Amino acid sequence: MKYFETRFLEEADKFISTLDRKAIAKILYNIDLAEKNNDPRLFKKLDNHIWEFRIRFNNTQIRLLAFWDKTNNQETLVFATHGFIKKVNKIPLKEIERAHKIRLKYFENK
């Protein structure tokens, strides 16, 4: 059973396309696991609206920020806003703010 379905917005798609094939495979594998399990090591809440997909690949911390869209009763969607390579312990505030802006734009255009 899947708890949610993940979709990639344009910036997330662009980021993923810059990575090598094995890193992309690991991202898709982790997202698939996160959709089936409620595991905060894979998918963790950062604030009221923004969550992060957590991927570790070859000692690199890859992050995809995301938000939920539960406005459709048929399915629960999670939209990945964008991604980045995490270099510090905390998620940079500018990345969370960027995810909020993308989220607002998504709901305005919906």
Summary of the structure (lengths in Angstrom):
residues: 110
radius of gyration: 13.2
end to end distance: 27.1
largest distance: 39.1
contacts: 305
relative contact order: 0.20
helix: 37%
strand: 31%
